[in-house]
Amino acid sequence: MTPVVQLYWIRVVLGIVAGAITAALAAFFGSTSDITTLVNSITVALLIYFITYYILRSYYKEKIEKQSKILSTAIGMYFFSWLSFFVLFYTIIRAALGTI
């Protein structure tokens, strides 16, 4: 696999992990009737993305020519997978707690 393809799949997996983390935080610390729960979840997902960007940048610095490509590769897929799995995990957690 090329470094760009590796980076792509790492971002997809990180989106799934971020979806699980933010869903758990939203289910246990947020309220169902408030928009700030969603805003806080988006903020945590962005924070995870940027923290992992700096970690991945140090690893892929020599392997990928354009440094901006490290930031932009699979950003859409990261947030799509985050949103999908956030909704899935949030629903599962709320159903398990009996609050739906």
N, C-alpha and C positions, 0 to 999 in steps of 0.2 A: 504494500500500500504506500502511496505517496504521502508525504507529510501533510498536504492539504486535505486529503481524504481522511487521514487519522484525526486531524483537527476537527473536521466536520463531525465525525462520529463521537468524538469526545464531547463536543458541544451538545449533541443530541442527548447523550447520556446525562450530562450535567443539567440539561433542561428537565429531564425526568426526576433527577435527584432534587433539584430546586423546587419542582412541583410538589414533591412529597414533603419537603421541609416547610414550605410556605403553607401548605394545606394543614399540616399539623399545628403550626403556629396560629393560623386563622381559626381553626376549629376549637382550640383550647383557650386562646387569649382574645379572640374577637367576638363581636356580637353579630347576629344574623341580620339585624335591621339597620346596620350602619355601613356607609360606603368607605369609611376609613379602614375597615378590615381589608378590602380589596386594594386600596392604595398602599397600605402597609405591606401587603403581599407582593405587589409589583415592585416596591422599593427593595425588599429583601431579594427578589429575583434579580434586579439590576445590580445590587451589591454583590451577589454571588457571581454574576457574569463578569464584573470588573475585577474582582479579586482573582478569579481564575484566569482572566486575561493576562494579568501581570505574571502569574505563575507560568502559564503556557508561553508567554512571550520569551521568558528566559530560556525555556526549553527549545523552542522553535526558532530562535533568533538566527542561528546559522543555517537552518534547513530551508527556510522560506525567504526568498529574495526581498519582496516588498513587505515591510513591517506593517503597513496598513492592512494587508491581507489577513494578518493574524487577528486583527480586531473585527474585520467585517465578514470573515468566513463563517457561514452558518448562523449568523445572528438571527435571521428570520426563523430558521428551524429551531433554534434554541427557545425563542419565545413562543413558537407554535407548540412545541412539545411541552414547555412549561405550562402554558395555558390549558392544554388538553389534560395533562396529568394533574394539574392543580384542581380542576373541576372534578375529575374522577376520584382522586384521593379525598378531597373535601367532602364529597357526597358519601363515600364509603365510611369515613370517620363519623360524620354526622348521623348516618344511619345506624352505625354500631353503638353510638351513644344514645340513640333513641330520641334525638332532638329534631328530626325531620318530620 
